[in-house]
C-alpha cells in the first residue's frame, strides 16, 4: 500500500470553496428570508459596502429588489447550486423559482468582511429549461 505524503494529501483534500460554502450560503439565505419578512433594514446588512454606497439606504435597496428582482423578493423555492472561485472572487449560484413557476439562476458575488460574508453583486443567468 502506497501512502500519499501528508502535505500532498492535505493539498488534494483542501477545497477552499467548500470551506466557505456554509457561511456564504447562510448569508444568502438570511438575506432572502429578510426580504420575505419585508425587513429591508436587515436585508441591507448582508450587502457589501459597495452596495451600501450604490443604494444609500435600506429603503432604496428594498425598492430595487422588489422591482428588479421579484423572484428574490418572493421566491417559492430556493436551491443552492455550486460555489465557484472565479477571477479572485467567490460566486455562489442559486436557483430561485418565482410565483409563476419560472426558474432563474442568480450568481452572487461574495466578499469576506470582518463581520462575515457580504453580497457584493448579483448577476441573473439564464436557467436551462428543466423539461428539455
Secondary structure as UniProt FT lines:
FT   HELIX           6..13
FT   HELIX           16..36
FT   TURN            37..38
FT   HELIX           40..45
FT   HELIX           49..55
FT   HELIX           58..68
FT   HELIX           70..73
FT   STRAND          77..86
FT   TURN            87..88
FT   STRAND          89..97
FT   TURN            99..100
FT   STRAND          103..113
FT   TURN            114..115
FT   STRAND          116..125
FT   TURN            130..131
//
